[in-house]
Amino acid sequence: MILFQPNVFETVELDALFEALSDFKQRDYRFVQICATTLEDSCELLYTFIAPDAVDGCLTGLTVNVPDGMPVPSITELYPAASRTRRTISSVSTFTASTWTSRASSTRCPRSSR
């Protein structure tokens, strides 16, 4: 379990992402945003949340590095509001709509064009 720390973002492995986000959901963390950054040979995703006991709007979250060609699990079954952020990222970055998958899908993170 990741404990709430204001304005601290923990790094998790891709295979542990959905479990960590499920834990956030069970503890009533509210989804804020997903931010995507294209790196040399991977993509970095930043998932931002606000905890139910957060003071003065302090945020917390998770970062995950997604190597090119790896599946990116969708979190919309946990946080339906993530769908809007996902579509926005897809429209302005190398992430495409098919990049975001259900946990069972084998769609891969695309190689970014630089």
Secondary structure, DSSP 4 states (H G I P E B T S, - for coil): -PPP-TTEEEE--GGGHHHHHHHHHHTTPEEEEEEEEE-SSEEEEEEEEE-TT-STT--EEEEEEEETT--EE--TTT-TTHHHHHHHHHHHSS--GGGEE-TT----PPPPP-
